[in-house]
Amino acid sequence: MDFNHTEERRMLADSLRRTLERGADWAALAELGVLGALFSEAEGGFGGAGFDTAVVFEELGRAGCELPVLEAGLAGGLLADCGKSDLVEQVIAGELRVTAAYLEPGLRYDLGPITTMANNNTLTGRKTVVTTAEDSDLLVVSALLDGEVTLFSVDPKAKGVTLHSTPSLAGGSTSEVTLDAAPATPLGGGQAQLEARIAMATLALCADTIGTMDTAKDMTLDYLRTRTQFGVPIGKFQALQHRMADVAIEIEMARSAVINLAGAINADPKERDRQTSAAKNLIGRTALLVAEEAIQMHGGIAMTEEYALAPIARRLIAADHRFGDEDWHLERFIRLSA
């Protein structure tokens, strides 16, 4: 099998890497077409496939980008599923920032049963772990309407919406959203669309983590080549060489899992979810290993907040706790494989 990206995807990756190295803001990413790569041509973009998403997010992870591109892909994808082409066009242009609110307190990573209720175009309930809600122009919220899960759009600044926000370990913010008869506009869609878009978002997070692991590996290699002890670079010590080789092998295994997931993202729901859990479980375990090994091989300097490895390590640790941790996905993989 040929795992090389198409010429268009390689060009996008190269352009995105150079743009991120110069320092890119939201407008620059939109102008480059990064947001458009997350949507199909029918939705107004020019990508939308699993490998398009993987290419974009691997570069974002490599650069440690904290801009809410994943949120735009998840919530914007739900808007596309509901036929809101005008809103999707604004998302792709970088004019509308959106995020999804679907998790509820006490459910861990499960999507239901939910208790947020819709009544006369208002929503009442609570949503938790809503990323970048305080910087968003629109929330895509799941709620029960006539006993069925339905998606609604909510203005986060509207009356009846209260945000309790805190800094996120991976950067940005996360909020608990309380809805008290908050005005809402029905979008349509439902559980199936939500599950499909979360699977794609999980792929995006896995690819982001691969890029982040590559950066941690490269930083550690550079340190081993320059830090000296007993008059020689510590990278010449065989024990450290073996540990670094193990890290490189584990990263490549995780990369293969992401490639496999990118190819299976449009499979039937059961197979898609099974492959999603397989990849996310491996990514969670590998990210923790890479973070720990990078810190230990750097020594004391890695424990300082000022050193560049600190936010990278936090990003790797945080990746396991979004869209299901390794234990949750292992349980789901076993259940779906039975």
N, C-alpha and C positions, 0 to 999 in steps of 0.2 A: 504494500500500500504506500502511496505517496502522501506524506504528511506535510509537504511544503505548501506554503500559502500561495494563493494566486498572486499575480503581479500587482493587481489593484490593492490587495490586502497588504502586501509588502510595502507598497508606496505609502499607504495610509499609516502603517506602523512607523516607517522612517520619518514621515512628516510630523507625526504626533510626537515622536521622541525628541526631535529637534525643537519643536514648539515648547514642549515641557521643560527642556533644558534651559531655554531662554526665560522661562517663567510665564505661564499662561493663566489668564483669567477666564471667567465664564464666557465672555464675548469672543475671546480668541478661539476657544474650543468649538463654539457654535459656528464661527466663521470657517474654521478648518473643515467642518463637516463631521465632527466626532459624534454629535448627537444624531445626525442623520444616519450614521452607520448602524444605529440600534434599531432602525425601523425599515421595513420592507418598502419596495417601490409602491405597492398598493396602499401603504400607510402614509406615503409622502416622503420616505427616506430613500436610501440606496443600498441598504444591506439587510439587516434583520435576521440573518442566519446565525447559527451557533458560532461558527468560526469568525464571523464579523465581530460579534460580541467579545470573543476570546482575545482577538488581536488588540482591540481597543483597551480592554481592561488590563491586559498584561503590561502594556506600556504605562498605564496610569499607576499600576502598582509599583512598577520599577522606579517611577519618579516620586512615589509617595504622595501623589495628588490627593487632596482632601475635598475637591469640588464634588458636588452631589450628582455625578453623572449616573451612578447606579440608580439613584432615586428617580431620575428623569426617565431612565429606561423602564423601570418597573411601573411607576404610576402612569407614564406616558403610554406604555404598552397597553395598560388597562383602558385608557381613554381611546386608544385605537381600536381595541376590541369592541368598544361600545359605539363605534362609529362617529366619534367626536373629532372629525378631521380638522376642524378649525382650531381646536385646542392643541391637537398634535402638531399642527403647523407652527404654532407659537412656541411649543416646547422645542422643536427642532431648530428654530431660529434663535433660541436662547432668550426669548422674551417672556416666557412663563415658566416659573419654577414650581414643580409639583413633587409631592411625595405621597406614599401610600400608608394608610392607617388601618391595619387589619388584625393585629395581635391584641389580645385582651388579657388583663391580669389573671393569673392563676392557671393559664392554659399552657405555660411553658412555650413550646414551639408549635403546638397544635393550632389548627385554624378554626377549631370549633369544639363544642358548641358555643356560639357567641350569644351575648345578651344585649348588644346594642340594638335598639328598636327604632323603626321608622314609623312615623305617624303624621299624616297631613303635611308632608314635605318638611318634617323636622326630625332630628335624630337625638336620642337620649341614650347615654351609655358612656363607657370608658374604653380608650385604646392606649396601649402601652408600647414602649420602644418604637416610637415614631421618629425616625431620623430626619434632621434638618427641618422640622415642622415650623420653627420660629422664623426661618428664612424663606419659607415657601409661600407662594401666592395661592395655592390650591391644594386641598387634601382630597385624596380619593379614598373613601371610607366604606368599609363593608358593614352591612346592617341587615337585620331581618325585616322583610316586608311580606306580609301574608304567609309567614312561615318559611320563606325562601331567602337565601343569601342574595342580596342585591347590592350593587355599587352606587355610591352617591358622591357628588362633589360638594365640598364644604369650604367656605372661606375661613381660614384659621383666625382671622381678625374679627369675625362676625360675633354678634351678641349670642351668648350661650356657649361659646367655645373658650375653654380655659386651658392654657398650656403650662405645665410644670416641667421646665427644661433643666438639663444638666450637661456638662461637657462629656463627650463620648471618648472612650479609651482610644479609638482609632482616629480621632479628630472630628471636628464639627460638634453637633449636639444631638441629644436624644430627648424625647419628651413623652410625658404621659398627658394624654388629651382627654379632658372631661367635656362631654357634650350634654347640655341641658336644654332640650327643645331648641337645638341649634338649627338655623335654616339650612336646608339641603336640597340639592337638585338631583333627581333620579337620573342615573346614567344607563342603567340596564346591566347586562352582564351578570356574572354570578360566580359560584364556587369553581367551576371548571376553568374559567378564564383566569381567576386568581391563582389557582394551582399551577397552571401553565406558565404564567408570568413569574411566579416565585421560583419555578425551576430554572427559567432563563436567568433570573437575578442571581440564583445560586451559582450557576455557571460563571457569571460575571465576577462574583466574589472569589471563586476558585482561581480564575485566571489572574485576577488582581493579586492574589496571594502568591501565585507562581512568580510574577514579576517582583514582588516584595522579597521573596526568598532569594531570587537571583541577585538583588542588590545586597542583601545581607551576606551572601556567599562571596561576592566580589569584594566587599569591604573587608571581610575576614581574611581573604587571600592577600589583599594588599598589606594588611597589618602583619601577617605572618612573614611577608617578604621584607618588611622594613624594620620590625622590632627585633633587636638583637639581644642575645644573652650568651655569656661565655665567649663573646667575640664573634658570634655567627648569627645569622637570621634564624629566628625560632622556627621558620618554615622548613628548615633542614632537619628538624627533629622528627624521627620516623613516627613516633606516637601521634604527633599532630598531623602528619601527612595522612596517616590512616583515618583519623577522625574526619579530616577534610574530605577524603575520598568517600567516606560513608555519607556525608552530607550531600555531596554532588550526586551520588547514586540515588538517594532518597528523593531529591528534587526532580530528577529525571523520571522516576517512577510516578511521582505526582503529576508531572507534566503529561505523561501518557494517559493518566486517568482523565485529565481535563480534555485532551484531544478526543478521547473516547466519548465523553459526555457531550462535547460539541457536536459530534456526529449523531448522537442519539437523542438530541434535545427535541426533535419533532417526531419521535416514535410514539407508539400508543401510550396512554398515560401510565399504565403499570410499568412498562419497560423504561419509560422516561424517568419515573420516580425511582426505580431500582438503580439505574445508572447514576442518577443524581446523588443518591445516598452513598453509593460506592465511592464516588469521587470526593464528596464532602467529608466522609469519614477519613479517607486517606490524607486529604489536604489538612484537616485539623491535626492529625497526629504528626505529619511532617512539619507543619508550621511551628509547632511547639518544639520539636527536635532542633530545627534550624535556629530558632530564637535562643534556645538554651546553649547550643554549641557555639554560636557566634559570641554570646556573652562570655562564656567560659574561656574561649580561646583568645578573646581580647584582654581578659583579665579585669582589673579594677576600673580601668578607664571606661569600660562598657556600662558601668553602674552609674555614671555621672549623667545628669540631665542635659548638660551642654553638648555631650558627644552625639554625633549624628546617628549612632546605632539605636539610641533610646526610642525615638518615635517609630523606627522600623520594627523593633522588637515588640512594642505595644501593638502595632498594626497586625503583626503575625498572631499574637495571642488573642486579640479581639476577633480575628477572622473565624475562630472556632465557635464563637458564641452568637453568630448571626445566621439565620435560616436553619438553625438546628446544629447542636454540637455533635462531636464524633460519637458519643454514646447513643444519642437520639437517632442518628442516622444508621448506626449499626443495628439497632432494634428494628428500624423500618426496613432495612435491607433484608434482614432475616425473615421478617413477616412477608415481604413481597416475593421472596424467593421460595417460600414454602410451597 
